[in-house]
Amino acid sequence: MFECFFGGARGGGKTDAVLGDWAIHSDAYGSGAIGLMVRRSRTELMETFERAREICTKLEAHITYQPMRITMPNGARLTFAYLEQDRDAELYQGASFSRVYVEEAGNFPSPGPIMKLMATLRSGTGVPVGLRLTGNPGGPGHQWVRARYIDPAPLGWQVLKDADGLERIYIPSRVGDNIYLGPDYVQRLKASGSPELVRAWLEGDWSVVSGAFFPEFSMERHVIAPRELPAHWARFRSFDWGSARPFSVGWWAVSDGSINSIARGALVRYREWYGMQPGQPNVGLRMTAEAIAAGILTREAGDGHLVGVADPAIFTEDGGPSIAQRMAMAGVIWRAADNKRVSGRGAMGGWDQVRQRLVGDGDGMPMLLMFSTCRDMIRTLPALQHDDARPEDVDTDAEDHGPDELRYACMSRPWVHDAVKPKVVDTWARAFQRANAEDVEGWRVA
């Protein structure tokens, strides 16, 4: 089997499983077995390396720390490395490996670096090559891992073939698979997180997203069945540009309160267009600005004349017409959106606006709704993770194109729950106001 993903519950013995695979592979092919074991960070890598050292020392392997490598008595060697940045995978472009192991694949926001490592799987001596990955639900790469391995065969153990004929399989991991873990381990997990997170850990439930940036999102509260919306409701669209990465277009209606189940001022996402390669999360269609504009006009033919807000980056001119200008010439007009992501002193942040609308008004009604047909927003918004270096922002390496476009929409219609105008308490200003009430236009004493 060329590609295997062993994933699901914590405590299923995934690290020992891949080390066991290496032991079998190295015993079979000797010096022709050349392996690479990678993790996202050095701290994580050291944990894996120490476990490998503990096991392989008993097999009389030679261990070195500079570089981190295990050499078996028959000459087979396994090197350990971490890819803190996606571009670090490029360092291995000229290498050849018979095995590549990726521990905790969900810690990689995109499959890009792993696909680059896949290209190093080759052997001049005819040794069978293969990719082995492990992972748990959650993490910045939750979506692409789920799309590649889980969704095609949710129960696992089904051999799939890609367009090139390469085989891959998902092997579910369960706590019960590890006979060395007792009930005390399960009890500790249950005491370590929310019920949803514990379910993901214990059952390997890939429908649960741990560490979500927007835990307020709920399918029950924020997703509604498509319906006819009043024609007099104000409508607009929002746009996040992408070429190699997906673009996202959202169409919105602003409620005036005439439908009892939708709060006045709520934004309703009634249509979307997400420019993603089918079945390949975070991979764009590479369409031109003109082609995207034509697609927008086709989709909104019955909406009348709409205005839109878009990422300010599309207005950048670099030796020629900007993307915004090219789309305007094709008949689609945008104005620059407020691209402020995080609240600052005296400023309103875009993510805070999204969160406020998800929470909703004092009556428990959400101020942000989306039709169930907006599948990619429903897929990507709840999967957003916190940025480790800046917790108040999202991990921008993840698939955030739809949520960015949603943020532009929310910032174009700012909403504040129970907004109260501050009272003026400056005594000197009040005295000045009284003295000049007749001479200063617009100043009046309350």
C-alpha positions, 0 to 999 in steps of 0.5 A: 500500500502506497499511502496509509493514514492511521488516525482518530482517537488519542492513545491508540498507539499511533507512534508505536505503529509507525515505528513498528512499520519502520522496523519491519521495512528496515528488516526486509530491505536493509541498507536500501531502507531510507526513511524520513520521520517529520513533525511540525515542531521541534518539541513534538519531534523530540518526543517521537525521537525519544520514543524511537530511541527507546525502542530501537536501542533494544534492537542494537541500533546506532543513535545520533542527535546531530543529525537526529538519526537511527541507523539499524545494524543492517544499514537501514537509516531513519532521519528525524526532522521538523517542518516549522514552515511549509517551505522547509519541505523544499530542503528535501526536494533532491532526496530519495526515501523509501518511507516518509512518516508524518506524525500528527498530520493535522498540525500542518495547515495545508497538505502542500509540504506533505505532497512535496515530501511525497515526491521524494519517495523513490528508490534506485534499488527497487525498494517499495516506497510508501507514505505513512501518516498519523493524526487526531481530529482537530488542529489547523489541518483538520479539514484537508485531512478529513477531506483526503482520508476520512470523508471518502471512507468514513469507516476506514479499511477501504482501499482508494485509488487516485487518478494516477492509480496510487492506493491509499487507505484510512485505518481508524485508531481507537483507544481500545486498540491499545491494550496497555492503556487502562481505564485511568487513562480514559478518565484523565482524558474525560477530565481534560476538556469539553464533552465535544473535545473528549468525544473527538479524543476517545472516539476519533470523531472527525465531525468535532473540531477542537480549539475552534476560533468560533465555538459560538457557531452552531448548525442548529442556530446559524444554518437555515433551509433555503427560502424565498427572501423578501425582494425589498430586503437590501442585498450586497455581495462580498469577495475574497480573491484567490488564484492558487488558493480558493476565491470566495464570493458571498451574497447577502440579504439584510433583514428588516424584521418582517420575518419573525424568525430572522432578527432585524438587521441580521445578515443572511447568506443566501448564495456562495461561490467558492473557487476550489478544486473539487475534493481538494481543500485550499486549492484554487481554480486559477481563474482570471479576474474576468472569468470570475466577474462573468461567473458572478454576473451569471449567478446574480442575474435575478438580484438586480444591481448589487454593490460589493465589498472586497479585499483591499488587496485587489485594488493594488496596481502593479504595472497594470490594471488592478484586479478590481479594475479588470473586474469593473471593466467586466461589469462587477464593481467593488469597493474596498472593505475594512480589512481590520482583523483584530480590535485595537484601541478605539477600533472595531475588529472584523473577527469581533464583528463576526463573533458578535453576530454569531452570539446574537441579540439579547433575545437569543436570535443570531444576527448571522444566518446562512442557507444550508447550500453555503457548504464551504462556509459551513465547512470552513468557519467552524474549523478555524483555529487560533494563531499560536503567536497571536491568539486573538487572530486566526491561523492564516495558514489554514483555509480562511478565505470564506471566513475572510470574505464573511468578515468583510461583509460584517464590517460593511454592516457593523452591528453592536449588541445593546449599543448605548451612547456615552453620557457627556460628563465634562463639566467645563464643556457643559458650562461652555455649551450653556454660555454659547448655546445661541451662538454655537450651531448644533450645541444644545443643553439636554 
